[in-house]
Structure formats: C-alpha cells, structure tokens
C-alpha cells in the first residue's frame, strides 16, 4: 500500500507538471484534481491499525487507480511522440523546475517531521518511479543496444550497463549518479 501510494503521488505530480489531459479533450490540471481527490478518498479509508482482510480491498483499489493513472500517462506519451522516424532529429526539452513541490501526501510530511532523520542508505535503483514506456520514449536509441528488445526494467538495466561501458563511464561514477 505504501509503495502504491508513493507511485500514484508521483504519477499525479507528473501529470500535473506536464499538463497531461485525463480524458480526450479534457483540461489537464483541473482533471488531475479529480484524480487526486479519488486518491485521497481511498487513502483516507486506511485505518491506523488494520487486519490484512481490511487492507486487501484498499490495496486493490489503489492498484487499480495506479493502473488507470499509468495508462493515462502512457497514452499521452504515445499520442505526443510522432517521431517514429529514426532519421528525425528533435530538440531536447528539459524541465527547469528544480523544486516541483506538490503536497499530495500532507500527513506524510507531518509524520516525517516527528521522526529523527535516518542515516542515509546506499542509493537504490528507482525502478517503477517512472513508467518504462516514458523512459524509453525519452531515450529511444537505447533499444538499438538491447539483446532482443526491452520489455521490462531488468532488460533496460542490462542494456544501460552495456551502454555505460561503451560510453566509458566508470562503475563508481555510475553508482554515484
């Protein structure tokens, strides 16, 4: 439930930042407020202490919402990526918003303030932070280096390791990044 909440919050933030419409012809940010309201209504059902039987339907609802939001984002990517031609060159557009603070989980912030800061842990690969389709559309050339294509995160990471070594990026620099 916690991971699903985190993923949904990040996907909603991405949808708002990018102005992705939630339905054909819809207004992006206004409709994302409805998605956020649905998210909050599910999250507000979570009791402080609960049994597995109480949490399973909530987990299912969150999972369904996560799938729906992911589909919205992937549909938008597919509809806005007309460059299927490999010889077509596009400009790189970078988001310059370095602090996109959107308070999707207000109670989470209060809970963090009450606890002592834990010691930093070794960084982990953030699989699932962004949809694989979104990452592949951002860097489509990586597919050319994959053995048999990229169909999941494991294929992507294996291909990224090959490209890393081809570009001369040291393992320590890779880990730091």
N, C-alpha and C positions, 0 to 999 in steps of 0.2 A: 504494500500500500504506500509506504514511504517513497520508494523509487518511482512508482507510478505518479504520485503527486508531484515529485520533482520534475519528471519528464513532461507532464502536462503543463506545469507552470512555465517551463522553458519554451515549450511549443507555442503556448498562448502569447508569451512575450515576443517570440519570433514573428508570429502572425501579425501582432500589433505593430511592431517596428517596421515590418516590410509592407504593411498595408494590404495584406492578403484578404481578398473578399471571402466570406464564409459561405456564400451561395452565389450562383451565377447572377451577375449584375448587382450584387449586394455592395453595400458600403463597408469597406474593410474594418476600421477600428470600432465603429458602432456595433457591428455584429459580433465582434470579439468580446464586447462587454457582456453579451448574452451567453457566449460560451463560458466566459469567466464566472458568470452568475450560476450557471449549471454546475460548474466545477466546485464552486463554494458550497452549493446546496448539498452535493454529495459528501464533501469533506466535513461539513458541519454535522453529518449524521454519525460520524465516528465517535463512539463513547470513549471516555478516559480509560476505563478498563472494560475489556470485552472478551468474549469467548471466540474461538475460531468460527463457530457457527454464525455469530453475529457479524464477524468481519468478512466472511466469504462473499455475501451478496454485495457489500460495499466495494470489495476488491474487483468484483465482476463489473460493476457499474463504472468504476474508474478505468478499468481496462478497455471497456467499450468506448468511453469518452476519449481515451488516448488514441485508440484506433481511428476514431472519427476525425480527430484533430490532425493526426498524421496524414490521413487521406486528403484532407483539405490542403495541407501544405504541399504534399506531393503532386496533387492535381494542379495547383498553382504553378509549381516548378515546371511541370510538363507543358502547360499551356503558355508559359512565358519564355520557353527555351526553343526558339525557332531555328537555332543554328545547329542543324544536324549535319551540315556540310563540313567535312574535315579541313577544307582549304579556306574556310571563312575565318577571318581574324576579328576578334572583338576587343573592345576596351575593357580593362579590369576596373570594376566599380567597387570601392571599398567603403565600408561603413565607418565614418569618422566619429560616431557617437561612442566615446570611450567609457561612459558611465550610464548605461541604459537601465537605471533603477526603476523597476516596476514592482510595486508592492502586491504581489499575487498571494503571498502567504504571510499575512500580518502576524498571526500568532506564532509563526516560526521565528520571526525576528525577536519577539519578546522572550521566547524560550532560550534563545542563544545568548541574550544579554545576561540572563540569570546564571548561566554556567560559566565556569572558568574555561579559558581558551585551551584546547588540547594542543599537544606538541605537534608540529607539522609532520605529516607522514610522507612516505615516499609517494610521489605522484603516480597515479594510475591512468591508464588509457581510458578516456571518457567515452566508451562505447555507448551508443544509444543517445548521446547528448543531442546529436543532430541526426535526422533520417539519412540512411545510407544513400538514398536517391539524391538528396540535396547535396551531399558531399561529392558524389560522382558527377553531378551536373556542374559543380563549381570547378572541378578539375577532371574533365573528361579524358584527357590524354593518358591518364594513369592506366586506363583499361587496356591500352596497347601493350603494356608491360606485364599483364596478368597471364598466368597459365590457365587457359580455359575460361577466362572472364572473371568478373567479380560479382558474386551473388549474395555475399554476406560479409560481416565485419572481419571475419577470420581471413577471407580471401583478400580483402582490402589491406589489412595489416601486413600480410605476407608480401603483397605487391609493393607496399610502401617501403618495406625493408630492402627489396631489390632496388627500387629507385633511389633510396637513401645512399646505398653503397655506390651506385652509378654516378651520383652527384658528388661523391667524395665527402659526405657528411659523416663525421666520426660518431661512433656509438655514444660517446659521452655527451656530445652536442645534441644528439637525437634525444637522449634521455632527459637532458636539461630542458629542451623545448617541449 
